[in-house]
Amino acid sequence: MPGTRKLGRATDQRIAMLRNLVTSTLEHGRIETTIDRAKEARCMVEKMITLGKKNTLSSKRQALSYITNRDVVVKLFDEIAPKYAERNGGYTRILKTNPRRGDGASMSILELVD
């Protein structure tokens, strides 16, 4: 069930972290993070792409309220969402990588599907 992981953070910190992960994923196309964070961010990235596919004023305002960078919202609506117009979900993938060297946390790459 999405949105149930606490990720060791207070609520406001967790929401801010997920907003930054979503913004970075849409801006760069892929990010490297822990598996639990990637699973949580994937839900919101897919919701943002679905909003981009609607391409209405209301959906743009909803995306602007969550994504922290206006340029990323423009990129979402002009480049990313039209690329997935014929696809019904499954816009992202999670690839597992080697554990993090410092603390051994399981790492993964969250990326947009081409």
Secondary structure, DSSP 4 states (H G I P E B T S, - for coil): -TT---TTS-HHHHHHHHHHHHHHHHHHSEEEEEHHHHHHHHHHHHHHHHHHHH--HHHHHHHHHH-S-HHHHHHIIIIIHHHTTT--S--EEEEE-PPPTTT---EEEEEE--
